[in-house]
Amino acid sequence: MAKPREERPKTFTDFVKLIDDFQAKAEHSLWYRGCGKSAYQLQPSLFRHKHKKKIAELSSLELQLMIRFRQRSIPFHDRSLLDDWDALFFMQHYGVPTRLLDWTENPLMALYFAVMSAPFKTKKNGELQFATDAAVWVLDPIAWNRKSLQHQSFDGGVLTPGDEALKGYKPAPSYSGMFNHPVGLYGAHNSSRIVAQRGVFTIFGQNTEPMELVCQKHKFPVDCLVKIILRQGELLTIRKSLLKHGVTESVVFPDLDGLAREIRRNFGFEA
């Protein structure tokens, strides 16, 4: 049961070279997820509840969350949200816990989220000192899906909400008939942010284990999931290079909030 492979680039250039090497070996687009702490697991927010851990509890919790969101969100949007997938993607966008996990098709977006969400403190000279390693995960969504759905002899690619195979992951009062392992899917591009960030998703089924453990325990294909560790001593240099290459707050968040974040940082208001 080998763990997912780990890589440790020292510079922004090393990171780009590593991604180029990964992509050259793939016949399709790879996916990426940036984490401000290397220790963060690949597990959706619904499964991170402090007390509810059993699958029956989680299925009931998901149903309650969807009902509450549909009831209380009506004054704030003009969507019907009658379709469960539309409701899930909309809930995910606004931070309501779901079985969805965000990824991106753009490796620099993932790098941004890794280095910009990494915890730090500001030293007396104004330099940032990072508290821990960060990480960027690399996923081959097609190899992953084919392993996850091998019980169906699945030989397709990334799923969409209309696909027959995805019916095994649709919200239901009970997860008893739900498929087991996570799968990758394209979601609704319901905001300018998700378009800018090239957002894609994995959705989890009955198995509540994080993806890295699923990969390890259930013999997923070699290198369908790889972890790039960004060491804390090199985070500042990588962060500066990324920002100099134009991957900034207003690019990742193309709205007033993103612009305000960028202005604050440019004028020395790091937070």
N, C-alpha and C positions, 0 to 999 in steps of 0.2 A: 504494500500500500504506500507507494511513493507520494510524497507531497508535491504540489505544483512547483515547477522549476522557479528559481529566483534569480534575478539579475540585479546588479548594483552599479548603474552608470555614475560616473563622477561629475560629469558636466552636462549642460544642455545639449551640446554637440553629440556627446556619447548617447544621450537619450534618443535623439533623432536618428542616429545611426542604428541603434538597436531596433527602433520601430521600422526603419527601412528594411532591415534584415528579416524581421518577422513578416512584414507585408510581402516581401519578395517570394517567400515560401508559400504564401496563401494564394488561392485562386479567386478570393473574394474579399470584401471588406472585413477587417477585424473590428472588434469593439473594445472600448476602454472605460475604466472607472477610476477616478482619482479619489484618494482617501487622505485626509490630513494627518491621520495616525496610522502607521503601518499595522498596528494591532487590530484595527477595525476589521470585522468579519463581513463577508458578502451575504448579508441576511437582511430581508426587508423589514420595514418599520413595524408592521403588524406583529411580527414574530419576536420583537424586542420588548414586549410588555413585561413589566417586572414580576407580575404574579400569574398571568394566564399563559400557560405553556402547553397544555394538552390540546390536541387537535380539535376536539369537540368544543372546548372553550374558545379557541381561535375562530372557528367557523361561526359560532354565535356572535362573537365580538365583531367580526367583519360585517355581518348582517345588521347589527345594531348601528355601526358607524355609517353604513350606507343609508339606512333609514333616517338617521338623525341629520346627515348632510343634505339629503334630498328635501327634507322638511324645512330645515332652517336656512338653506341657501337661496331659496326662491326669490327674495327681494333683491339679491345681488347679481343676478345674471338672467339671461333670456333663453337658456338651454332647457330642454325638456328633461334630460338625464334619465329617460325611460329605459334606454339601453344600458345594461350593466357595465359593458366595457367603456362606454362614454363616461359613465359615472365614476368608474375606477380611475381613468386617466385624469379626469377633472379633479378628483379628490387628491390624487398624487401631486398634481401641480400646486395645490394649495397646502400641502403638508399634512393632510389627513393620513393616518397610518393605513397602508394597503399591503398586499402581497407583491407589489411591483418594486423592482430595484432599478434605479436609473443607470444607464450607460450612455456612451456617445460614440459616434463613428469617427470623431476627430480626436486624435491622440493629444493634440495641444490643449484642447478643452479639458481633457482629463488631467493633464499636467497642471493646468491652471487651478483646478479644484483641489488638487493635492497640495500644491505649494502655498496657495492663498488661504486654505483653511487649516493649515498646520499651526498648532498653538505656539506662541512665542512670547517673549518679554522684550522690552526695549531697554538697551543698556544706556549708561550715562552719555555715551558718545552718539546716541541716536541709532546705532546699528541694532538689527534684530538678532535675537538669540533664540533659536528654536529648541523646543523641549523634547522632541522625539523624532524618530524617522517618519517619513510619509511614504505613500505607495501609489503606484498606478498598476491596476490589474489589466491584463490583456486577455480577451476572450475570442475564441473562434466559434461564432454562434451556430454555424452549420454543423460542424463536427459535434458540438455540444448537443444540439437538438436531435441529431440522428442517434446518439447514444441514449438520451433521455427517453426517446420515443421508439426504441428498438423493439419494444413489445408489440408495436403496430407495424413493424417492418417499414418504418418511415425512412424515405430517402430524399426528402425535400430539403428546403432551406429554412430561412427565417419565416416565422408565422405571422399572419395578420388576423384580426378579430373574426373575419369571415371563414377562416379555415376550419375544416372538420376536426383536425387534431387538437385545435385549441378549445373545443367544447369541453374537453376533460379538465379545464382549468377555470371554467366560468363560475362566478360566485353562486353559492347554493347554501340552503339551510344546514346541510351536512356535507362534510368533505369526504364521506365514506366512498363515494364513487369517483373521486377526483384522482387524476394521475399523480405519480409520485414526485419525480424530480423537476427542478425548474426548467423552463424553456425560454428561448429568446424570441421576441416579437417586436414588430413595428407598431407604434401606437399613434394616436391622434395627435397631429401637430396643432394643439389647441392654443398656442400662444407664440408671440414673437421670440420669446426666450428659448423654447424648445426647438424652434427652427434654427436660431443662431447657434445653439449648442449641439445640433445634429443629434437630438435625443432619441434613444432607443431603450428597450426595456427587457428585463427578464421577469417572468412571473413564476411564483412558487406554487407547488401543489401540496400534497400531504406531508412530504418530508420537510421538517422545519430546520434541518441542519444547514449551516452556511455552505455556500457553493464550493469553497475550497475543501471542505471535509467530504462533501458528496463526491467531488472529483477523485479524492484520495481513496475513499472506502469502496467505491463502486466501479473502479477501474475505467475511468473515462480515458479517451485517447490522449496520448502523450502530447503535451504542449497545447491542448485545447484551452488551458487556463494557465497563465504565467503571471508571476508577481514581480514587478519592478520596484525595488526598494530604493527610496531616495534618502540617503543618510543625513542625519540632522546637521552634521558639520558642513555639508555641501548644499543644503537647501537654499541658503541665502544667495549663493552664486547662481544656482539654477533659476531661482525666482527672478533675479535681476535680468538675466538673459531672456527669459520668457517675456517679461514686460517690455524689454527693449525691442523685441520682435513683434510688438503690436498686439499681443494677446492680453488685453487689459479689461478692466471692469465694464466699460461701456460697450465693448465688443461682445463679451459673454452675456451681459445683461443689457440688451439694446432698448433701454428705457431711462426715465429720469432717475430711478434708483441706482442703476448702473453708473450713470454719469456722475451722480453725487458721490458714490463710493470712490470713483476715480479721482475726482477733484479733491476729496478729503486726503487721499493717499499722496497725491502730487504736492499738496501743501503741508505735508508732514504730520497729518492727523492719522497715524496708524492706529488700528483698533483690533 
